[in-house]
Amino acid sequence: MTGKDSFSEDTGLEIDALNGEPGVLSARYAGEAKSADDNIEKVIRLMQGNPQRSARFRTVISLYLDGAEYQFEGVAEGEILTERSGGKGFGYDPIFKPTGATAPSRKWK
C-alpha cells in the first residue's frame, strides 16, 4: 500500500474438529475483548468429549522488500489438551501439546 519496505505476520490456531477454527480469528475467538482465558475456555467447551484432538499453529509472514513480495509459512502440528496445563505461556499454549512433546508447550508453574 505504501510502496515502502514492510513486514507483517499472523499466527492462528487451526483445530481439525472445529473445521479449522479459530484460524484467523484466534485472537478474538471468544469476542472482541481478545481474552486468552475466554478463548481457551471456548475451545475447551467446544471440544468437550471430542476424541479428534489434532491441531496446528500456522504462521504466515509477508515481506515486501525492494519492490518484491515474499511469503513464508510455518506450521507446528500438535493436539488440543482436555484441560489447561500450567498457568503461564502465551495465547493457547496452556492447551496445546506439540507433536513429539512429552509435555504441553508451556508447562510453567
N, CA, C and O of each residue as an XYZ file, in Angstrom:
436
protein
N       0.815     -1.199      0.000
C       0.000      0.000      0.000
C       0.856      1.261      0.000
O       0.520      2.238     -0.669
N       1.953      1.247      0.741
C       2.789      2.440      0.836
C       3.944      2.409     -0.155
O       4.547      3.443     -0.443
N       4.251      1.240     -0.670
C       5.392      1.111     -1.550
C       6.713      1.045     -0.807
O       7.772      0.929     -1.424
N       6.654      1.118      0.513
C       7.866      1.055      1.332
C       8.094     -0.367      1.816
O       7.161     -1.166      1.894
N       9.336     -0.674      2.137
C       9.645     -1.989      2.680
C       8.804     -2.229      3.934
O       8.668     -1.343      4.777
N       8.250     -3.420      4.048
C       7.400     -3.727      5.211
C       7.394     -5.229      5.472
O       7.766     -6.044      4.628
N       6.958     -5.543      6.670
C       6.938     -6.921      7.154
C       5.658     -7.097      7.948
O       5.309     -6.230      8.749
N       4.953     -8.196      7.744
C       3.765     -8.483      8.555
C       3.675     -9.986      8.775
O       4.197    -10.785      7.997
N       2.997    -10.343      9.858
C       2.811    -11.766     10.153
C       1.487    -11.946     10.875
O       0.954    -11.017     11.481
N       0.977    -13.153     10.793
C      -0.192    -13.528     11.577
C      -0.074    -15.009     11.880
O       0.356    -15.804     11.044
N      -0.464    -15.359     13.093
C      -0.440    -16.746     13.531
C      -1.823    -17.112     14.014
O      -2.472    -16.331     14.709
N      -2.276    -18.295     13.649
C      -3.572    -18.764     14.105
C      -3.525    -20.227     14.493
O      -2.699    -20.996     14.000
N      -4.424    -20.593     15.383
C      -4.584    -21.985     15.793
C      -5.676    -22.597     14.934
O      -6.773    -22.046     14.846
N      -5.395    -23.724     14.302
C      -6.366    -24.440     13.474
C      -6.657    -25.779     14.128
O      -5.753    -26.592     14.318
N      -7.917    -26.008     14.473
C      -8.329    -27.252     15.124
C      -9.181    -28.046     14.142
O     -10.221    -27.568     13.688
N      -8.739    -29.257     13.814
C      -9.440    -30.063     12.811
C     -10.900    -30.318     13.166
O     -11.774    -30.200     12.308
N     -11.172    -30.665     14.417
C     -12.549    -30.977     14.828
C     -13.470    -29.764     14.759
O     -14.692    -29.911     14.762
N     -12.892    -28.570     14.696
C     -13.684    -27.336     14.600
C     -13.582    -26.732     13.201
O     -13.740    -25.525     13.022
N     -13.316    -27.590     12.214
C     -13.224    -27.164     10.814
C     -12.220    -26.038     10.604
O     -12.457    -25.122      9.816
N     -11.091    -26.113     11.318
C     -10.040    -25.127     11.153
C     -10.159    -23.903     12.044
O      -9.285    -23.036     12.024
N     -11.231    -23.821     12.826
C     -11.369    -22.689     13.749
C     -10.395    -22.860     14.895
O      -9.992    -23.988     15.180
N     -10.010    -21.813     15.548
C     -10.367    -20.421     15.325
C      -9.651    -19.756     14.158
O     -10.100    -18.706     13.700
N      -8.564    -20.318     13.661
C      -7.895    -19.803     12.467
C      -7.513    -18.338     12.574
O      -6.900    -17.913     13.554
N      -7.885    -17.563     11.547
C      -7.515    -16.143     11.524
C      -8.206    -15.348     12.625
O      -7.829    -14.207     12.890
N      -9.205    -15.932     13.263
C      -9.903    -15.254     14.364
C      -9.368    -15.681     15.732
O     -10.029    -15.455     16.746
N      -8.192    -16.290     15.776
C      -7.666    -16.835     17.024
C      -7.633    -15.821     18.163
O      -7.997    -16.163     19.288
N      -7.217    -14.612     17.913
C      -7.102    -13.609     18.983
C      -8.450    -13.193     19.544
O      -8.550    -12.863     20.725
N      -9.485    -13.204     18.720
C     -10.806    -12.731     19.157
C     -11.878    -13.816     19.050
O     -13.053    -13.524     18.827
N     -11.461    -15.055     19.209
C     -12.369    -16.198     19.039
C     -13.572    -16.125     19.976
O     -14.684    -16.476     19.582
N     -13.361    -15.673     21.205
C     -14.454    -15.598     22.175
C     -15.019    -14.177     22.277
O     -15.853    -13.906     23.140
N     -14.576    -13.278     21.411
C     -15.109    -11.917     21.432
C     -14.045    -10.868     21.211
O     -12.849    -11.157     21.239
N     -14.489     -9.662     20.993
C     -13.604     -8.545     20.675
C     -12.673     -8.152     21.819
O     -11.712     -7.416     21.595
N     -12.929     -8.620     23.032
C     -12.051     -8.303     24.162
C     -10.677     -8.954     24.014
O      -9.735     -8.565     24.705
N     -10.552     -9.934     23.128
C      -9.294    -10.645     22.871
C      -8.716    -11.261     24.141
O      -7.512    -11.181     24.386
N      -9.574    -11.870     24.937
C      -9.142    -12.504     26.185
C      -8.632    -13.922     25.927
O      -9.380    -14.781     25.460
N      -7.352    -14.162     26.233
C      -6.788    -15.500     26.053
C      -7.533    -16.516     26.911
O      -7.784    -17.636     26.465
N      -7.891    -16.136     28.140
C      -8.624    -17.057     29.018
C      -9.981    -17.416     28.422
O     -10.368    -18.585     28.420
N     -10.703    -16.421     27.918
C     -12.009    -16.692     27.305
C     -11.872    -17.548     26.058
O     -12.693    -18.435     25.823
N     -10.838    -17.292     25.249
C     -10.608    -18.098     24.041
C     -10.339    -19.552     24.400
O     -10.878    -20.462     23.770
N      -9.503    -19.768     25.413
C      -9.192    -21.127     25.855
C     -10.445    -21.822     26.374
O     -10.698    -22.977     26.034
N     -11.215    -21.140     27.180
C     -12.448    -21.733     27.719
C     -13.417    -22.108     26.605
O     -14.077    -23.144     26.681
N     -13.506    -21.280     25.578
C     -14.395    -21.589     24.450
C     -13.932    -22.854     23.734
O     -14.750    -23.713     23.403
N     -12.637    -22.973     23.495
C     -12.113    -24.165     22.835
C     -12.371    -25.405     23.689
O     -12.828    -26.426     23.175
N     -12.084    -25.325     24.975
C     -12.315    -26.471     25.866
C     -13.787    -26.884     25.829
O     -14.102    -28.072     25.762
N     -14.680    -25.903     25.873
C     -16.119    -26.190     25.848
C     -16.532    -26.840     24.525
O     -17.252    -27.838     24.527
N     -16.086    -26.287     23.406
C     -16.461    -26.829     22.099
C     -15.852    -28.203     21.829
O     -16.416    -28.996     21.075
N     -14.707    -28.485     22.442
C     -14.026    -29.757     22.222
C     -14.417    -30.831     23.234
O     -13.983    -31.977     23.119
N     -15.221    -30.474     24.207
C     -15.584    -31.416     25.269
C     -16.145    -32.705     24.689
O     -17.109    -32.691     23.924
N     -15.526    -33.822     25.067
C     -15.985    -35.140     24.636
C     -15.579    -35.518     23.218
O     -15.899    -36.619     22.771
N     -14.896    -34.654     22.507
C     -14.498    -34.947     21.132
C     -13.144    -35.655     21.134
O     -12.162    -35.097     21.624
N     -13.075    -36.869     20.597
C     -11.805    -37.603     20.602
C     -10.815    -37.094     19.544
O      -9.620    -37.372     19.638
N     -11.297    -36.357     18.546
C     -10.426    -35.814     17.492
C      -9.747    -34.563     18.044
O     -10.396    -33.523     18.155
N      -8.459    -34.629     18.394
C      -7.761    -33.542     19.083
C      -6.694    -32.861     18.230
O      -6.039    -31.936     18.711
N      -6.498    -33.283     16.987
C      -5.412    -32.742     16.173
C      -5.600    -31.256     15.877
O      -6.710    -30.782     15.635
N      -4.482    -30.541     15.906
C      -4.497    -29.099     15.686
C      -3.113    -28.652     15.248
O      -2.158    -29.429     15.261
N      -3.022    -27.394     14.864
C      -1.731    -26.843     14.478
C      -1.745    -25.337     14.651
O      -2.788    -24.690     14.556
N      -0.572    -24.798     14.905
C      -0.357    -23.362     14.821
C       0.223    -23.104     13.435
O       1.187    -23.754     13.030
N      -0.362    -22.158     12.712
C       0.135    -21.789     11.389
C       0.508    -20.304     11.419
O      -0.292    -19.457     11.817
N       1.724    -20.013     10.995
C       2.194    -18.638     10.897
C       2.473    -18.314      9.438
O       3.119    -19.088      8.732
N       1.982    -17.170      8.995
C       2.240    -16.692      7.648
C       2.922    -15.335      7.772
O       2.459    -14.453      8.496
N       4.015    -15.187      7.060
C       4.789    -13.945      7.070
C       4.845    -13.404      5.650
O       5.074    -14.144      4.693
N       4.632    -12.111      5.534
C       4.737    -11.435      4.247
C       5.803    -10.345      4.366
O       5.781     -9.536      5.293
N       6.724    -10.341      3.426
C       7.803     -9.362      3.411
C       7.792     -8.657      2.064
O       7.861     -9.297      1.014
N       7.705     -7.346      2.106
C       7.818     -6.534      0.901
C       9.158     -5.824      1.002
O       9.364     -5.003      1.896
N      10.073     -6.139      0.081
C      11.443     -5.635      0.180
C      11.960     -5.275     -1.204
O      11.957     -6.103     -2.116
N      12.394     -4.058     -1.349
C      12.968     -3.581     -2.610
C      12.057     -3.856     -3.805
O      12.524     -4.234     -4.880
N      10.750     -3.661     -3.605
C       9.789     -3.809     -4.696
C       9.314     -5.227     -4.957
O       8.515     -5.440     -5.869
N       9.771     -6.191     -4.197
C       9.347     -7.586     -4.382
C       8.651     -8.077     -3.119
O       8.991     -7.672     -2.008
N       7.669     -8.959     -3.308
C       6.941     -9.529     -2.169
C       7.343    -10.987     -1.988
O       7.419    -11.757     -2.945
N       7.600    -11.344     -0.721
C       7.973    -12.709     -0.364
C       7.008    -13.190      0.710
O       6.630    -12.430      1.602
N       6.615    -14.444      0.623
C       5.727    -15.015      1.639
C       6.332    -16.302      2.179
O       6.921    -17.101      1.451
N       6.161    -16.469      3.494
C       6.699    -17.628      4.190
C       5.608    -18.211      5.081
O       4.732    -17.486      5.553
N       5.663    -19.509      5.305
C       4.677    -20.169      6.162
C       5.387    -21.202      7.042
O       6.287    -21.915      6.598
N       4.956    -21.254      8.286
C       5.473    -22.258      9.205
C       4.316    -22.915      9.935
O       3.328    -22.260     10.264
N       4.440    -24.211     10.186
C       3.366    -24.963     10.837
C       3.952    -25.804     11.967
O       4.972    -26.472     11.796
N       3.296    -25.761     13.117
C       3.651    -26.617     14.249
C       2.449    -27.506     14.545
O       1.435    -27.029     15.053
N       2.555    -28.783     14.233
C       1.473    -29.740     14.465
C       1.403    -30.122     15.936
O       2.403    -30.077     16.652
N       0.214    -30.498     16.373
C       0.049    -30.937     17.751
C      -1.370    -31.360     18.037
O      -2.111    -31.762     17.140
N      -1.740    -31.263     19.305
C      -3.087    -31.652     19.707
C      -3.590    -30.734     20.817
O      -2.811    -30.092     21.522
N      -4.897    -30.691     20.949
C      -5.552    -29.896     21.978
C      -5.752    -30.776     23.207
O      -6.296    -31.876     23.118
N      -5.306    -30.276     24.348
C      -5.477    -30.986     25.615
C      -6.918    -30.846     26.104
O      -7.639    -29.951     25.664
N      -7.330    -31.711     26.996
C      -8.693    -31.653     27.532
C      -8.837    -30.616     28.632
O      -9.951    -30.233     28.987
N      -7.702    -30.153     29.178
C      -7.731    -29.115     30.216
C      -6.415    -28.349     30.179
O      -5.446    -28.788     29.559
N      -6.390    -27.216     30.839
C      -5.175    -26.398     30.910
C      -4.059    -27.141     31.637
O      -4.294    -27.929     32.553
N      -2.854    -26.865     31.201
C      -1.690    -27.412     31.877
C      -0.732    -26.253     32.119
O      -0.139    -25.722     31.180
N      -0.583    -25.867     33.374
C       0.250    -24.726     33.702
C      -0.540    -23.441     33.633
O      -1.654    -23.417     33.110
N       0.024    -22.388     34.150
C      -0.690    -21.129     34.209
C      -0.041    -20.009     33.451
O      -0.526    -18.878     33.485
N       1.052    -20.292     32.763
C       1.745    -19.249     32.021
C       1.828    -19.640     30.564
O       1.311    -20.681     30.158
N       2.469    -18.817     29.792
C       2.562    -19.062     28.370
C       1.845    -17.968     27.623
O       1.511    -16.933     28.201
N       1.608    -18.179     26.364
C       1.019    -17.167     25.507
C      -0.182    -17.752     24.775
O      -0.104    -18.858     24.239
N      -1.273    -17.030     24.748
C      -2.429    -17.449     23.974
C      -2.937    -18.827     24.343
O      -3.325    -19.067     25.486
N      -2.935    -19.728     23.385
C      -3.478    -21.072     23.561
C      -2.455    -22.069     24.100
O      -2.767    -23.254     24.214
N      -1.249    -21.625     24.435
C      -0.190    -22.532     24.904
C      -0.637    -23.502     25.999
O      -0.258    -24.672     25.949
N      -1.429    -23.066     26.989
C      -1.799    -24.000     28.071
C      -2.636    -25.206     27.636
O      -2.787    -26.160     28.398
N      -3.186    -25.169     26.400
C      -3.993    -26.318     25.950
C      -3.448    -26.950     24.670
O      -4.120    -27.790     24.072
N      -2.256    -26.568     24.243
C      -1.675    -27.108     23.013
C      -0.429    -27.922     23.345
O       0.480    -27.439     24.021
N      -0.400    -29.161     22.862
C       0.763    -30.033     23.037
C       1.352    -30.314     21.658
O       0.704    -30.968     20.841
N       2.567    -29.835     21.381
C       3.196    -30.078     20.083
C       3.472    -31.561     19.862
O       3.781    -32.285     20.809
N       3.363    -32.005     18.639
C       3.672    -33.383     18.286
C       5.091    -33.718     18.719
O       6.030    -32.971     18.443
N       5.236    -34.840     19.394
C       6.536    -35.298     19.856
C       6.926    -34.790     21.226
O       7.917    -35.248     21.794
N       6.168    -33.854     21.767
C       6.484    -33.328     23.095
C       5.969    -34.276     24.169
O       4.939    -34.927     23.991
N       6.674    -34.347     25.260
C       6.216    -35.176     26.379
C       5.404    -34.354     27.369
O       4.823    -34.895     28.310
N       5.367    -33.026     27.145
C       4.600    -32.136     27.998
C       4.022    -31.027     27.135
O       4.510    -30.801     26.028
N       3.008    -30.336     27.604
C       2.474    -29.206     26.839
C       3.550    -28.158     26.552
O       4.607    -28.145     27.184
N       3.268    -27.295     25.604
C       4.276    -26.354     25.134
C       4.768    -25.384     26.190
O       5.905    -24.925     26.089
N       3.979    -25.048     27.197
C       4.376    -24.071     28.212
C       3.926    -24.515     29.588
O       3.095    -23.850     30.207
N       4.444    -25.601     30.071
C       4.026    -26.093     31.381
C       4.878    -25.461     32.469
O       5.791    -26.083     33.011
N       4.562    -24.227     32.772
C       5.271    -23.470     33.808
C       4.385    -23.339     35.004
O       3.204    -23.017     34.870
N       4.916    -23.577     36.155
C       4.134    -23.456     37.398
C       4.542    -22.221     38.132
O       4.007    -21.932     39.202
